[in-house]
Amino acid sequence: MENNSTYYIDLITRYFTAEASEQEMFLLTDWIKTSPDNQKIFDEYYKTWLNLEKEKIEQFVDVDKEWININKVLKQKKQTKVIPLSPKPKTFFRILKYAAVFVFIAVSITTLYYYFSKPGTQQLLAKSNTIESKLPDGTSVTLNTGSSLEYPEKFEKNKRSVKLKGEAYFNVAHDVSKPFIIAADDIMVEVLGTSFYVNTDNLNGKVEVILTSGKVAVYHKDKPIEKIIMVPGEKLELSKNQNDFSKTINEDDNYLAWKTKKLIFTDEPLTKIVKTLNKVYRSKIQIKDNNIANCKITATFDNQSLDAVLNVIEATVDVNISKTADIIQISGKGCN
């Protein structure tokens, strides 16, 4: 794409002739926003286009003929009372025609204004790694791999709304006048200022919320008065389509391991350890022999590679680890 004034002048022309695509509208909007000079160029072309449209009406519309046609249509309506016409129909019709033109112009300008003034939707997307970012209000958010977050360039006056798909950890900037609301499908998580974890992709099909600090209200979108209040240390699992939920004390030390890269296993069975490793490292580890599934391990790993973790497991419980393509298999005879 040419990034010069000629290209954008062509876009302006395409806009006024209703030939610009939605993508071109966005490009034109961004260009106008970048500098007052660009805004001035657009305004000048608008004035020129307005005068041209006015001339076209005068040149191509036979006002007297059109007025006669309108009279004929009105008189054909047998059940409609014909209102006496103005002694100066030509002037009236010209005003009518100009009104139509200005309505069209107003609609066009309103459309472009919509693109100029409405805060655009931003998206955070963690494609292959976890990402950390700050939202316009100062809220910190960390997204796990494969997760996405939609939010406006500027939050509304009375609330801060975002949409989450996947896993995220929020540290919300406190603002009593603007509750922070996360939409996870049909489930809403509302806070004023706190730290918490949300997972919309839980294996059991439920939305999971774990509260670190502060207070959180969770509810279905269509039932805002039926709020479930959480306190720090609690875990809530809520069905997306019904009121089925469970609230317990969070006993998973590794629920944020994908963010902190710190793993703590205290007398944990190998099955649970493998599940955690697959989530944190996005790996495909399989237990080949069932007799080692309940082998228990106590160990702590701080920002270590998957290979380093597997080496410790292999030495601790006397198992064999093999890799084929992207699959990692753990086998062995059993635990002592």
NULO-815523 format. One record per atom (N, C-alpha, C): residue number from 1; chain; x, y, z. Coordinates in steps of 0.2 Angstrom, whole numbers. Example, Ala and Ser with C-alpha at 12.3 -4.5 7.8 and 13.67 -1.06 7.14 Angstrom:
2
- seq,mol,u,v,w
- 1,A,66,-28,39
- 1,A,62,-22,39
- 1,A,66,-16,39
- 2,A,64,-11,35
- 2,A,68,-5,36
- 2,A,64,0,39
//
This chain:
336
- seq,mol,u,v,w
- 1,A,4,-6,0
- 1,A,0,0,0
- 1,A,4,6,0
- 2,A,2,11,-4
- 2,A,6,17,-4
- 2,A,4,21,2
- 3,A,9,24,6
- 3,A,8,27,12
- 3,A,10,35,11
- 4,A,6,38,6
- 4,A,7,45,5
- 4,A,0,48,4
- 5,A,0,55,3
- 5,A,-6,59,2
- 5,A,-10,57,-4
- 6,A,-7,55,-9
- 6,A,-11,53,-15
- 6,A,-15,47,-14
- 7,A,-13,42,-11
- 7,A,-17,36,-9
- 7,A,-23,38,-5
- 8,A,-22,43,0
- 8,A,-27,44,5
- 8,A,-32,49,1
- 9,A,-30,53,-3
- 9,A,-35,57,-7
- 9,A,-39,53,-11
- 10,A,-36,48,-14
- 10,A,-40,43,-18
- 10,A,-45,40,-13
- 11,A,-43,38,-7
- 11,A,-48,35,-2
- 11,A,-54,40,-1
- 12,A,-52,46,0
- 12,A,-57,51,1
- 12,A,-62,51,-4
- 13,A,-60,51,-10
- 13,A,-64,51,-16
- 13,A,-69,45,-16
- 14,A,-66,39,-15
- 14,A,-70,33,-14
- 14,A,-75,33,-9
- 15,A,-73,37,-3
- 15,A,-78,37,2
- 15,A,-84,41,0
- 16,A,-83,47,-3
- 16,A,-89,51,-5
- 16,A,-93,48,-11
- 17,A,-90,44,-15
- 17,A,-94,41,-20
- 17,A,-96,34,-18
- 18,A,-96,32,-11
- 18,A,-99,26,-8
- 18,A,-96,20,-11
- 19,A,-89,20,-13
- 19,A,-86,15,-16
- 19,A,-80,12,-11
- 20,A,-79,15,-5
- 20,A,-74,13,0
- 20,A,-77,7,3
- 21,A,-72,2,4
- 21,A,-74,-4,8
- 21,A,-73,-2,16
- 22,A,-75,-7,20
- 22,A,-75,-6,27
- 22,A,-68,-5,29
- 23,A,-63,-9,26
- 23,A,-56,-9,28
- 23,A,-53,-2,26
- 24,A,-55,1,20
- 24,A,-53,7,18
- 24,A,-56,13,22
- 25,A,-62,12,25
- 25,A,-64,17,30
- 25,A,-60,17,36
- 26,A,-58,12,38
- 26,A,-54,12,44
- 26,A,-47,15,43
- 27,A,-44,14,37
- 27,A,-38,17,35
- 27,A,-38,24,34
- 28,A,-44,26,31
- 28,A,-45,34,31
- 28,A,-46,37,37
- 29,A,-50,34,42
- 29,A,-51,36,49
- 29,A,-44,37,52
- 30,A,-40,32,52
- 30,A,-33,32,56
- 30,A,-29,38,53
- 31,A,-29,39,46
- 31,A,-25,44,43
- 31,A,-28,51,45
- 32,A,-34,52,45
- 32,A,-37,59,47
- 32,A,-35,60,54
- 33,A,-35,55,59
- 33,A,-34,56,66
- 33,A,-26,58,67
- 34,A,-22,56,62
- 34,A,-15,57,64
- 34,A,-12,64,64
- 35,A,-16,69,61
- 35,A,-13,76,61
- 35,A,-19,81,59
- 36,A,-19,87,61
- 36,A,-24,92,59
- 36,A,-23,93,52
- 37,A,-17,93,49
- 37,A,-17,94,41
- 37,A,-21,89,38
- 38,A,-21,83,40
- 38,A,-25,78,36
- 38,A,-32,79,37
- 39,A,-34,81,43
- 39,A,-41,83,44
- 39,A,-43,89,40
- 40,A,-39,94,39
- 40,A,-40,100,35
- 40,A,-41,98,27
- 41,A,-37,93,25
- 41,A,-38,91,18
- 41,A,-44,87,17
- 42,A,-46,83,22
- 42,A,-53,80,21
- 42,A,-58,85,21
- 43,A,-58,90,26
- 43,A,-63,95,26
- 43,A,-64,99,19
- 44,A,-58,100,16
- 44,A,-58,104,10
- 44,A,-62,100,4
- 45,A,-60,93,4
- 45,A,-63,89,-1
- 45,A,-71,88,0
- 46,A,-72,88,7
- 46,A,-80,88,8
- 46,A,-83,94,6
- 47,A,-81,100,7
- 47,A,-84,106,4
- 47,A,-85,106,-3
- 48,A,-79,104,-7
- 48,A,-79,103,-14
- 48,A,-85,98,-16
- 49,A,-85,92,-13
- 49,A,-90,87,-15
- 49,A,-97,90,-14
- 50,A,-98,94,-8
- 50,A,-105,96,-7
- 50,A,-107,101,-12
- 51,A,-103,106,-15
- 51,A,-104,110,-20
- 51,A,-106,107,-26
- 52,A,-102,101,-28
- 52,A,-103,98,-34
- 52,A,-110,94,-34
- 53,A,-112,91,-28
- 53,A,-118,88,-28
- 53,A,-124,93,-29
- 54,A,-123,99,-26
- 54,A,-128,104,-27
- 54,A,-129,106,-34
- 55,A,-123,107,-38
- 55,A,-124,108,-45
- 55,A,-127,103,-49
- 56,A,-126,97,-47
- 56,A,-129,91,-51
- 56,A,-136,91,-50
- 57,A,-139,93,-44
- 57,A,-146,94,-44
- 57,A,-149,99,-48
- 58,A,-146,105,-48
- 58,A,-148,110,-53
- 58,A,-148,109,-60
- 59,A,-143,105,-62
- 59,A,-141,103,-69
- 59,A,-146,98,-72
- 60,A,-147,93,-68
- 60,A,-150,87,-70
- 60,A,-157,86,-68
- 61,A,-160,89,-63
- 61,A,-167,88,-61
- 61,A,-171,93,-64
- 62,A,-176,91,-68
- 62,A,-182,96,-71
- 62,A,-187,97,-66
- 63,A,-186,102,-62
- 63,A,-190,103,-56
- 63,A,-198,103,-58
- 64,A,-200,107,-63
- 64,A,-207,108,-65
- 64,A,-210,101,-67
- 65,A,-206,97,-71
- 65,A,-208,91,-73
- 65,A,-210,86,-67
- 66,A,-205,86,-62
- 66,A,-205,82,-56
- 66,A,-211,84,-52
- 67,A,-213,90,-52
- 67,A,-218,93,-48
- 67,A,-225,90,-51
- 68,A,-225,90,-57
- 68,A,-231,88,-61
- 68,A,-233,81,-59
- 69,A,-227,77,-60
- 69,A,-228,70,-58
- 69,A,-230,68,-51
- 70,A,-228,72,-47
- 70,A,-230,71,-40
- 70,A,-237,73,-39
- 71,A,-240,78,-42
- 71,A,-247,80,-42
- 71,A,-251,74,-45
- 72,A,-249,71,-50
- 72,A,-253,65,-53
- 72,A,-253,60,-48
- 73,A,-248,58,-45
- 73,A,-248,52,-40
- 73,A,-253,54,-35
- 74,A,-253,60,-32
- 74,A,-257,62,-27
- 74,A,-265,62,-29
- 75,A,-266,64,-35
- 75,A,-273,64,-37
- 75,A,-276,57,-38
- 76,A,-271,52,-39
- 76,A,-273,45,-41
- 76,A,-275,42,-34
- 77,A,-274,44,-29
- 77,A,-275,41,-22
- 77,A,-282,43,-20
- 78,A,-287,39,-22
- 78,A,-294,41,-21
- 78,A,-296,42,-14
- 79,A,-293,39,-9
- 79,A,-295,39,-2
- 79,A,-291,44,1
- 80,A,-287,47,-2
- 80,A,-282,52,1
- 80,A,-284,59,-1
- 81,A,-285,63,4
- 81,A,-287,70,3
- 81,A,-281,74,0
- 82,A,-282,77,-6
- 82,A,-276,81,-9
- 82,A,-276,88,-6
- 83,A,-270,89,-3
- 83,A,-269,95,0
- 83,A,-267,101,-5
- 84,A,-271,107,-5
- 84,A,-269,112,-10
- 84,A,-262,113,-10
- 85,A,-259,114,-16
- 85,A,-252,115,-18
- 85,A,-250,122,-17
- 86,A,-244,123,-15
- 86,A,-241,130,-14
- 86,A,-241,134,-21
- 87,A,-243,140,-21
- 87,A,-242,144,-27
- 87,A,-236,144,-30
- 88,A,-230,142,-27
- 88,A,-224,142,-29
- 88,A,-221,135,-29
- 89,A,-224,130,-32
- 89,A,-221,123,-32
- 89,A,-214,122,-33
- 90,A,-212,126,-38
- 90,A,-205,125,-40
- 90,A,-200,126,-35
- 91,A,-201,132,-31
- 91,A,-197,133,-25
- 91,A,-197,128,-20
- 92,A,-204,126,-19
- 92,A,-205,121,-13
- 92,A,-201,114,-15
- 93,A,-202,112,-22
- 93,A,-199,106,-24
- 93,A,-191,106,-23
- 94,A,-188,112,-25
- 94,A,-181,113,-25
- 94,A,-179,112,-18
- 95,A,-183,115,-13
- 95,A,-181,115,-6
- 95,A,-181,107,-4
- 96,A,-186,104,-6
- 96,A,-187,97,-5
- 96,A,-181,93,-7
- 97,A,-179,94,-13
- 97,A,-174,91,-16
- 97,A,-167,92,-12
- 98,A,-166,98,-10
- 98,A,-160,100,-6
- 98,A,-160,96,0
- 99,A,-166,96,3
- 99,A,-167,93,10
- 99,A,-165,85,9
- 100,A,-167,82,3
- 100,A,-165,75,2
- 100,A,-157,75,2
- 101,A,-154,79,-2
- 101,A,-147,79,-3
- 101,A,-144,80,4
- 102,A,-146,85,8
- 102,A,-143,86,15
- 102,A,-144,80,20
- 103,A,-150,77,19
- 103,A,-151,71,23
- 103,A,-145,65,21
- 104,A,-144,64,15
- 104,A,-139,60,12
- 104,A,-132,62,15
- 105,A,-131,68,14
- 105,A,-124,70,17
- 105,A,-124,69,24
- 106,A,-129,71,28
- 106,A,-129,70,35
- 106,A,-128,62,37
- 107,A,-131,58,33
- 107,A,-130,51,35
- 107,A,-123,49,33
- 108,A,-120,51,28
- 108,A,-113,50,26
- 108,A,-108,52,31
- 109,A,-109,58,33
- 109,A,-105,61,38
- 109,A,-105,58,45
- 110,A,-112,56,47
- 110,A,-113,53,53
- 110,A,-109,46,53
- 111,A,-109,43,47
- 111,A,-106,36,47
- 111,A,-98,37,48
- 112,A,-96,42,45
- 112,A,-88,43,45
- 112,A,-87,45,52
- 113,A,-91,49,55
- 113,A,-90,52,62
- 113,A,-90,46,67
- 114,A,-94,41,65
- 114,A,-95,35,70
- 114,A,-88,31,70
- 115,A,-84,31,64
- 115,A,-78,28,64
- 115,A,-73,33,67
- 116,A,-74,39,67
- 116,A,-69,44,70
- 116,A,-69,44,78
- 117,A,-76,44,80
- 117,A,-77,45,87
- 117,A,-77,39,92
- 118,A,-80,34,89
- 118,A,-81,28,93
- 118,A,-75,24,95
- 119,A,-73,23,101
- 119,A,-67,20,103
- 119,A,-66,13,100
- 120,A,-61,12,96
- 120,A,-60,6,93
- 120,A,-59,0,98
- 121,A,-60,-6,95
- 121,A,-59,-12,100
- 121,A,-52,-14,99
- 122,A,-49,-15,104
- 122,A,-42,-18,104
- 122,A,-42,-25,106
- 123,A,-37,-29,104
- 123,A,-37,-36,106
- 123,A,-30,-38,108
- 124,A,-29,-41,113
- 124,A,-23,-45,115
- 124,A,-24,-52,114
- 125,A,-19,-55,110
- 125,A,-19,-62,108
- 125,A,-12,-65,110
- 126,A,-13,-70,114
- 126,A,-7,-74,116
- 126,A,-6,-80,111
- 127,A,-3,-79,106
- 127,A,-2,-84,101
- 127,A,2,-90,103
- 128,A,8,-89,104
- 128,A,13,-94,106
- 128,A,16,-94,113
- 129,A,15,-88,116
- 129,A,18,-87,123
- 129,A,13,-83,127
- 130,A,14,-83,133
- 130,A,11,-79,138
- 130,A,13,-72,137
- 131,A,8,-67,137
- 131,A,9,-60,137
- 131,A,7,-56,142
- 132,A,10,-51,144
- 132,A,8,-46,149
- 132,A,7,-39,146
- 133,A,2,-36,149
- 133,A,0,-29,146
- 133,A,-4,-25,151
- 134,A,-4,-19,150
- 134,A,-8,-14,154
- 134,A,-14,-12,150
- 135,A,-20,-11,153
- 135,A,-26,-9,149
- 135,A,-26,-1,150
- 136,A,-31,2,147
- 136,A,-31,10,147
- 136,A,-32,13,154
- 137,A,-35,9,159
- 137,A,-36,11,166
- 137,A,-30,10,170
- 138,A,-25,6,168
- 138,A,-19,4,172
- 138,A,-20,-3,174
- 139,A,-25,-6,173
- 139,A,-26,-13,175
- 139,A,-20,-18,172
- 140,A,-17,-22,175
- 140,A,-12,-27,172
- 140,A,-16,-33,171
- 141,A,-14,-36,165
- 141,A,-17,-43,163
- 141,A,-12,-47,160
- 142,A,-12,-53,162
- 142,A,-7,-58,159
- 142,A,-11,-64,156
- 143,A,-10,-65,150
- 143,A,-14,-70,146
- 143,A,-10,-76,145
- 144,A,-13,-82,146
- 144,A,-9,-88,144
- 144,A,-10,-89,137
- 145,A,-5,-94,135
- 145,A,-5,-95,127
- 145,A,-11,-98,125
- 146,A,-13,-95,119
- 146,A,-20,-97,116
- 146,A,-26,-93,118
- 147,A,-25,-88,123
- 147,A,-30,-84,125
- 147,A,-30,-77,122
- 148,A,-36,-74,122
- 148,A,-37,-68,120
- 148,A,-41,-63,124
- 149,A,-40,-57,123
- 149,A,-44,-52,127
- 149,A,-46,-46,123
- 150,A,-52,-44,123
- 150,A,-55,-38,119
- 150,A,-57,-33,124
- 151,A,-55,-27,122
- 151,A,-56,-21,126
- 151,A,-56,-15,122
- 152,A,-60,-9,124
- 152,A,-60,-3,120
- 152,A,-54,1,121
- 153,A,-53,6,117
- 153,A,-47,10,117
- 153,A,-48,15,123
- 154,A,-54,16,125
- 154,A,-56,20,130
- 154,A,-62,18,134
- 155,A,-62,16,140
- 155,A,-68,14,144
- 155,A,-73,19,144
- 156,A,-79,16,145
- 156,A,-85,20,146
- 156,A,-85,24,153
- 157,A,-89,29,154
- 157,A,-89,33,160
- 157,A,-91,29,166
- 158,A,-95,24,166
- 158,A,-98,21,172
- 158,A,-96,14,173
- 159,A,-92,11,168
- 159,A,-89,4,169
- 159,A,-83,3,164
- 160,A,-80,-3,166
- 160,A,-74,-5,162
- 160,A,-75,-12,159
- 161,A,-78,-13,153
- 161,A,-80,-20,151
- 161,A,-74,-23,146
- 162,A,-73,-29,147
- 162,A,-68,-33,143
- 162,A,-71,-40,141
- 163,A,-69,-43,136
- 163,A,-71,-50,134
- 163,A,-65,-54,134
- 164,A,-66,-60,138
- 164,A,-60,-65,139
- 164,A,-62,-71,136
- 165,A,-57,-74,132
- 165,A,-57,-81,130
- 165,A,-51,-85,132
- 166,A,-51,-90,136
- 166,A,-45,-93,138
- 166,A,-44,-91,146
- 167,A,-37,-91,147
- 167,A,-35,-90,154
- 167,A,-31,-83,155
- 168,A,-33,-80,160
- 168,A,-29,-74,162
- 168,A,-29,-72,169
- 169,A,-24,-68,171
- 169,A,-23,-66,178
- 169,A,-24,-58,178
- 170,A,-28,-56,182
- 170,A,-29,-48,182
- 170,A,-27,-45,188
- 171,A,-24,-40,188
- 171,A,-23,-35,194
- 171,A,-26,-29,192
- 172,A,-33,-28,195
- 172,A,-37,-23,192
- 172,A,-35,-16,196
- 173,A,-35,-11,192
- 173,A,-34,-4,195
- 173,A,-40,-2,199
- 174,A,-40,0,205
- 174,A,-46,2,209
- 174,A,-49,8,207
- 175,A,-56,8,206
- 175,A,-59,13,204
- 175,A,-67,12,206
- 176,A,-69,15,212
- 176,A,-75,14,214
- 176,A,-81,16,210
- 177,A,-80,21,206
- 177,A,-85,24,201
- 177,A,-86,19,195
- 178,A,-81,15,193
- 178,A,-81,11,187
- 178,A,-79,4,189
- 179,A,-84,0,190
- 179,A,-83,-7,191
- 179,A,-80,-10,185
- 180,A,-75,-15,186
- 180,A,-72,-19,180
- 180,A,-75,-25,179
- 181,A,-78,-26,173
- 181,A,-82,-32,171
- 181,A,-79,-36,166
- 182,A,-78,-42,167
- 182,A,-76,-47,162
- 182,A,-81,-51,160
- 183,A,-82,-52,153
- 183,A,-87,-56,150
- 183,A,-84,-62,148
- 184,A,-86,-68,151
- 184,A,-83,-75,149
- 184,A,-89,-79,147
- 185,A,-90,-78,140
- 185,A,-96,-81,137
- 185,A,-102,-77,141
- 186,A,-107,-81,144
- 186,A,-113,-78,147
- 186,A,-112,-77,154
- 187,A,-105,-78,157
- 187,A,-104,-77,164
- 187,A,-100,-70,165
- 188,A,-102,-66,170
- 188,A,-99,-60,171
- 188,A,-95,-60,177
- 189,A,-89,-57,177
- 189,A,-85,-57,184
- 189,A,-84,-49,185
- 190,A,-87,-47,190
- 190,A,-87,-40,192
- 190,A,-83,-38,198
- 191,A,-78,-33,197
- 191,A,-74,-31,203
- 191,A,-73,-24,203
- 192,A,-70,-21,208
- 192,A,-68,-14,209
- 192,A,-61,-13,209
- 193,A,-57,-17,212
- 193,A,-50,-17,212
- 193,A,-47,-23,215
- 194,A,-44,-28,212
- 194,A,-42,-34,215
- 194,A,-38,-38,211
- 195,A,-36,-44,213
- 195,A,-31,-49,209
- 195,A,-35,-55,209
- 196,A,-35,-58,203
- 196,A,-39,-64,202
- 196,A,-37,-68,196
- 197,A,-39,-74,195
- 197,A,-38,-78,189
- 197,A,-44,-81,186
- 198,A,-45,-81,180
- 198,A,-51,-83,176
- 198,A,-49,-88,171
- 199,A,-53,-93,170
- 199,A,-51,-98,165
- 199,A,-58,-100,162
- 200,A,-59,-98,155
- 200,A,-65,-100,152
- 200,A,-65,-106,148
- 201,A,-59,-109,148
- 201,A,-58,-115,144
- 201,A,-56,-121,149
- 202,A,-59,-121,154
- 202,A,-59,-127,159
- 202,A,-61,-134,156
- 203,A,-57,-139,157
- 203,A,-59,-145,154
- 203,A,-66,-148,155
- 204,A,-69,-146,161
- 204,A,-76,-148,163
- 204,A,-81,-144,159
- 205,A,-79,-139,155
- 205,A,-84,-135,152
- 205,A,-86,-129,156
- 206,A,-83,-128,162
- 206,A,-86,-123,167
- 206,A,-81,-117,167
- 207,A,-83,-111,169
- 207,A,-79,-105,170
- 207,A,-76,-106,177
- 208,A,-69,-105,177
- 208,A,-66,-106,184
- 208,A,-63,-99,186
- 209,A,-65,-97,192
- 209,A,-62,-90,195
- 209,A,-59,-92,201
- 210,A,-53,-90,202
- 210,A,-49,-90,209
- 210,A,-47,-83,211
- 211,A,-49,-82,217
- 211,A,-48,-75,219
- 211,A,-41,-75,224
- 212,A,-37,-70,222
- 212,A,-31,-69,226
- 212,A,-32,-64,231
- 213,A,-35,-58,229
- 213,A,-36,-53,234
- 213,A,-42,-49,232
- 214,A,-45,-45,237
- 214,A,-50,-41,236
- 214,A,-57,-45,236
- 215,A,-62,-43,232
- 215,A,-68,-46,232
- 215,A,-71,-46,225
- 216,A,-74,-52,223
- 216,A,-77,-53,216
- 216,A,-84,-55,217
- 217,A,-88,-52,212
- 217,A,-95,-55,211
- 217,A,-95,-58,204
- 218,A,-98,-64,204
- 218,A,-99,-68,198
- 218,A,-106,-70,197
- 219,A,-109,-69,191
- 219,A,-116,-70,189
- 219,A,-117,-71,182
- 220,A,-122,-74,180
- 220,A,-124,-75,173
- 220,A,-127,-68,171
- 221,A,-125,-67,164
- 221,A,-127,-61,161
- 221,A,-134,-59,162
- 222,A,-139,-64,161
- 222,A,-146,-63,161
- 222,A,-149,-63,168
- 223,A,-144,-64,173
- 223,A,-147,-64,180
- 223,A,-142,-60,185
- 224,A,-142,-54,184
- 224,A,-137,-50,187
- 224,A,-138,-49,195
- 225,A,-144,-50,197
- 225,A,-146,-50,204
- 225,A,-143,-56,208
- 226,A,-142,-61,204
- 226,A,-140,-68,208
- 226,A,-133,-68,208
- 227,A,-129,-64,212
- 227,A,-122,-63,212
- 227,A,-119,-68,217
- 228,A,-114,-71,215
- 228,A,-110,-76,220
- 228,A,-104,-72,222
- 229,A,-103,-70,228
- 229,A,-98,-66,231
- 229,A,-92,-71,233
- 230,A,-86,-69,231
- 230,A,-80,-73,233
- 230,A,-76,-69,237
- 231,A,-72,-72,241
- 231,A,-67,-69,246
- 231,A,-60,-73,244
- 232,A,-55,-69,246
- 232,A,-48,-72,244
- 232,A,-47,-79,246
- 233,A,-44,-83,242
- 233,A,-42,-90,243
- 233,A,-48,-95,240
- 234,A,-53,-92,238
- 234,A,-59,-96,236
- 234,A,-58,-98,228
- 235,A,-61,-104,226
- 235,A,-61,-106,219
- 235,A,-68,-107,217
- 236,A,-71,-104,212
- 236,A,-77,-105,210
- 236,A,-78,-108,203
- 237,A,-82,-113,202
- 237,A,-83,-116,195
- 237,A,-90,-115,194
- 238,A,-92,-112,188
- 238,A,-98,-110,187
- 238,A,-100,-112,180
- 239,A,-106,-116,179
- 239,A,-108,-118,172
- 239,A,-110,-112,168
- 240,A,-108,-113,161
- 240,A,-109,-107,157
- 240,A,-117,-106,155
- 241,A,-121,-111,155
- 241,A,-128,-111,153
- 241,A,-133,-112,159
- 242,A,-131,-113,165
- 242,A,-135,-115,170
- 242,A,-133,-112,177
- 243,A,-137,-113,182
- 243,A,-134,-110,189
- 243,A,-130,-115,193
- 244,A,-128,-121,189
- 244,A,-124,-126,193
- 244,A,-117,-123,195
- 245,A,-115,-122,201
- 245,A,-109,-120,203
- 245,A,-106,-123,209
- 246,A,-100,-123,210
- 246,A,-97,-125,216
- 246,A,-91,-120,218
- 247,A,-91,-119,225
- 247,A,-87,-114,228
- 247,A,-83,-118,233
- 248,A,-76,-118,233
- 248,A,-72,-121,237
- 248,A,-66,-117,239
- 249,A,-62,-120,244
- 249,A,-55,-117,245
- 249,A,-50,-119,240
- 250,A,-47,-115,237
- 250,A,-42,-117,231
- 250,A,-36,-120,235
- 251,A,-35,-126,232
- 251,A,-29,-130,235
- 251,A,-24,-132,230
- 252,A,-24,-128,224
- 252,A,-20,-129,219
- 252,A,-14,-124,219
- 253,A,-8,-126,221
- 253,A,-3,-121,222
- 253,A,0,-119,215
- 254,A,-2,-122,210
- 254,A,1,-121,203
- 254,A,-4,-118,198
- 255,A,-9,-115,201
- 255,A,-14,-112,196
- 255,A,-11,-107,192
- 256,A,-6,-103,195
- 256,A,-3,-98,191
- 256,A,4,-100,188
- 257,A,6,-106,188
- 257,A,12,-108,186
- 257,A,14,-106,179
- 258,A,8,-106,175
- 258,A,9,-104,168
- 258,A,12,-97,167
- 259,A,10,-93,173
- 259,A,12,-86,173
- 259,A,19,-85,177
- 260,A,20,-88,182
- 260,A,26,-87,187
- 260,A,31,-92,185
- 261,A,30,-97,181
- 261,A,35,-102,180
- 261,A,38,-106,186
- 262,A,34,-105,191
- 262,A,36,-109,197
- 262,A,31,-114,199
- 263,A,34,-120,200
- 263,A,30,-126,201
- 263,A,32,-129,208
- 264,A,26,-131,212
- 264,A,27,-133,219
- 264,A,23,-140,219
- 265,A,27,-145,220
- 265,A,23,-152,221
- 265,A,25,-155,228
- 266,A,20,-156,231
- 266,A,21,-159,238
- 266,A,17,-165,239
- 267,A,21,-171,238
- 267,A,18,-177,238
- 267,A,12,-178,233
- 268,A,13,-176,227
- 268,A,8,-176,222
- 268,A,9,-182,218
- 269,A,4,-185,216
- 269,A,4,-191,211
- 269,A,6,-189,204
- 270,A,9,-194,201
- 270,A,12,-192,194
- 270,A,7,-190,189
- 271,A,1,-193,190
- 271,A,-5,-191,185
- 271,A,-6,-183,186
- 272,A,-6,-180,192
- 272,A,-8,-173,193
- 272,A,-2,-169,191
- 273,A,4,-172,192
- 273,A,10,-168,190
- 273,A,10,-167,182
- 274,A,9,-173,178
- 274,A,9,-173,171
- 274,A,4,-168,168
- 275,A,-2,-168,172
- 275,A,-8,-163,169
- 275,A,-5,-156,170
- 276,A,-2,-154,176
- 276,A,1,-148,177
- 276,A,6,-146,172
- 277,A,11,-150,170
- 277,A,16,-149,166
- 277,A,13,-148,159
- 278,A,8,-152,157
- 278,A,6,-151,150
- 278,A,2,-144,149
- 279,A,-1,-142,155
- 279,A,-4,-135,154
- 279,A,1,-129,154
- 280,A,6,-130,159
- 280,A,11,-125,159
- 280,A,16,-124,153
- 281,A,18,-130,151
- 281,A,23,-130,145
- 281,A,20,-132,138
- 282,A,13,-132,138
- 282,A,10,-134,132
- 282,A,12,-140,129
- 283,A,14,-145,133
- 283,A,17,-151,130
- 283,A,12,-157,130
- 284,A,14,-162,127
- 284,A,10,-168,127
- 284,A,13,-174,130
- 285,A,13,-174,137
- 285,A,16,-180,140
- 285,A,11,-185,142
- 286,A,12,-191,141
- 286,A,8,-197,142
- 286,A,11,-202,147
- 287,A,7,-205,152
- 287,A,9,-210,156
- 287,A,8,-216,152
- 288,A,13,-220,151
- 288,A,12,-226,147
- 288,A,10,-232,151
- 289,A,12,-233,157
- 289,A,11,-238,161
- 289,A,6,-236,167
- 290,A,1,-239,168
- 290,A,-4,-237,174
- 290,A,-1,-238,181
- 291,A,4,-243,181
- 291,A,7,-244,188
- 291,A,11,-239,191
- 292,A,13,-234,187
- 292,A,17,-228,189
- 292,A,12,-222,190
- 293,A,6,-222,188
- 293,A,2,-216,188
- 293,A,1,-213,195
- 294,A,2,-217,201
- 294,A,1,-214,207
- 294,A,7,-213,211
- 295,A,13,-214,207
- 295,A,20,-212,210
- 295,A,20,-205,213
- 296,A,22,-204,219
- 296,A,21,-197,222
- 296,A,28,-194,222
- 297,A,28,-187,221
- 297,A,34,-183,220
- 297,A,33,-177,225
- 298,A,39,-175,228
- 298,A,39,-169,231
- 298,A,45,-165,228
- 299,A,44,-159,225
- 299,A,49,-155,222
- 299,A,47,-148,220
- 300,A,51,-144,220
- 300,A,50,-137,218
- 300,A,54,-135,212
- 301,A,51,-132,207
- 301,A,55,-130,201
- 301,A,53,-122,200
- 302,A,59,-118,199
- 302,A,58,-111,198
- 302,A,61,-109,191
- 303,A,56,-108,187
- 303,A,58,-105,180
- 303,A,63,-110,177
- 304,A,62,-117,177
- 304,A,66,-122,174
- 304,A,63,-124,168
- 305,A,67,-127,163
- 305,A,65,-129,157
- 305,A,61,-136,158
- 306,A,57,-138,153
- 306,A,53,-144,154
- 306,A,58,-150,154
- 307,A,63,-150,150
- 307,A,68,-155,150
- 307,A,71,-156,157
- 308,A,73,-150,161
- 308,A,76,-151,167
- 308,A,71,-154,172
- 309,A,64,-152,172
- 309,A,59,-155,176
- 309,A,59,-162,175
- 310,A,59,-164,169
- 310,A,58,-172,167
- 310,A,64,-176,169
- 311,A,70,-173,169
- 311,A,76,-176,172
- 311,A,75,-178,179
- 312,A,72,-173,183
- 312,A,72,-174,190
- 312,A,66,-179,191
- 313,A,61,-179,188
- 313,A,56,-184,189
- 313,A,59,-191,187
- 314,A,62,-191,182
- 314,A,65,-198,180
- 314,A,70,-201,185
- 315,A,74,-196,188
- 315,A,78,-199,193
- 315,A,75,-200,200
- 316,A,70,-196,201
- 316,A,66,-197,208
- 316,A,62,-203,208
- 317,A,58,-205,203
- 317,A,54,-211,204
- 317,A,56,-217,200
- 318,A,62,-216,197
- 318,A,65,-222,193
- 318,A,60,-224,187
- 319,A,59,-219,183
- 319,A,55,-220,177
- 319,A,59,-219,171
- 320,A,56,-221,165
- 320,A,60,-220,159
- 320,A,56,-215,155
- 321,A,59,-210,152
- 321,A,56,-205,148
- 321,A,58,-205,141
- 322,A,54,-206,136
- 322,A,56,-206,129
- 322,A,52,-201,125
- 323,A,54,-199,119
- 323,A,51,-194,115
- 323,A,50,-196,108
- 324,A,44,-196,105
- 324,A,43,-197,98
- 324,A,39,-192,95
- 325,A,42,-189,90
- 325,A,39,-183,87
- 325,A,38,-177,93
- 326,A,31,-176,94
- 326,A,30,-171,99
- 326,A,27,-174,105
- 327,A,27,-181,106
- 327,A,24,-184,111
- 327,A,30,-186,116
- 328,A,28,-185,123
- 328,A,33,-188,128
- 328,A,30,-193,132
- 329,A,33,-199,132
- 329,A,30,-205,136
- 329,A,34,-206,142
- 330,A,30,-208,147
- 330,A,34,-210,154
- 330,A,32,-217,155
- 331,A,37,-221,156
- 331,A,35,-228,157
- 331,A,39,-231,163
- 332,A,38,-236,166
- 332,A,41,-239,172
- 332,A,38,-245,175
- 333,A,41,-248,179
- 333,A,38,-254,183
- 333,A,34,-252,189
- 334,A,35,-247,192
- 334,A,31,-245,198
- 334,A,35,-242,203
- 335,A,32,-240,208
- 335,A,36,-236,213
- 335,A,37,-240,219
- 336,A,43,-239,223
- 336,A,44,-243,229
- 336,A,40,-240,235
//
